[in-house]
């Protein structure tokens, strides 16, 4: 994150940890002036959004290393498929239908039992797990086995914990 | 597939805590649920929704709950079976046992 010194106006590159409770405190690398000022919400949002995207990309990369996992995609309730790492035989339209029906079922289940956190549908010999990672975003993971490997569950938990809006 | 009158024996299947059995209109045929109204709404709507994409290939659906009392939904012809599993047993074991009971799983 780049922020400017209030005194000399020089650019300073800062780490996320320099921002606390919406305030940034840093000593300018050029004039050594001690800066302390609130940062605009949009900057915080952009930083958070970038971090979220990075974590998602990382998650999808790691998912490729599990032979039990056939693929995964992200489904947004309003936009549709927003990230796709499923086998190429499935078109975006197919995934859209899959995402729409499964997310609707997941939400119906949650509206009746609020402690539901994951759903898995067994169709033929495929297992499709769905979980909400953001208020409007769901991740769908297709696997060859009924239970997701423990490591995948851990990675998934990290993704959900870090999701904005949670 | 088991006959309707034999369905009450589902309660004795390994890992089954409670069950609800619905007809094609969502009407409760048999149940041991604590809140049958809420359960029937969920089981019927979710079962119908997922059957729409899985069609005859849909075997079952598992809703994982934080208290371990997962809910499993099985399409049984035009009917739908909902099962609450016991906390101490894994969902997959219950699913297998129920599929065998329904005559749809490996013996």
Interface residues (C-beta under 8 A of the other chain):
Chain A: X97 X98 X101 X102 X104 X105 X108 X109 X112 X113 X115 X116 X117 X118 X119 X120 X121 X122 X123 X124 X146 X147
Chain B: X38 X39 X41 X42 X45 X46 X49 X50 X52 X53 X54 X57 X58 X59 X60 X61 X62 X63 X64 X65 X66 X67 X71 X91 X92 X95
